[in-house]
Amino acid sequence: MNMEKPIKIKSLKHLYDILDASENAREFFILCNGCGRSWKTISLADKLDRFGHYKLEILNEIDDTRQVLALASLFKHSLIGEAISKGAFYLYDGNENHDKSDVKLYEYHETDF
């Protein structure tokens, strides 16, 4: 997936589809109050949880903490679910030339994939 700008994550399925299509962890961010960003590196875990739900491995870059959460529990045990609901969770394009403090935002549309 070649992107020029961050993509707004619209749903848990959209997040899963991006991670499932990726061989490596991807960088995401929560847009806080329109200007601050909380960076996260996320990948699919190797195993499903005991209920058969997909699990995510999350590195919270702000404090270097790690979480392993079921995709379905992101609304209960993480700010990611709330950020998706509010339209404030984005996939970063990973372009090494970008300054992370000056990213331009891009709306996701079904036809982009």
Residue, then its C-alpha position, 0 to 999 in steps of 0.5 A: m500500500n503506497m500512501e502519501k498521507p496518513i489515512k484515517i482509520k474508520s473501523l476495527k475492520h479497517l484497522y484489522d485489514i491494514l494489519d492483516a495485509s502488512e508483514n511488519a508492524r505499522e505506525f499509527f497515531i491518535l490525534c489529540n485536541g487537533c494538534g498533539r499526537s500519541w504514537k503507537t506501533i501496532s502489529l497482529a499477534d501470532k495467536l488468537d485469544r481464548f475466544g478466537h478474537y484477533k489480538l494486537e501487539i501495541l507499543n505506546e511510544i510515549d512511555d514505551t509500554r506494551q499491550v497485547l489486546a484482543l481487537a474486540s477489546l480496544f474500546k474497553h482497554s485502550l484509547i484506540g477504540e474511542a479515537i476511531s469512533k471520534g475520527a482521530f486515529y490514523l495510519y502513518d505513511g512511514n515516509e522517512n522524509h516526513d516530519k511526524s510533527d507536520v503530517k497532512l491528513y487523508e480521509y479513507h474511502e472504500t475505493d482506496f483499497 
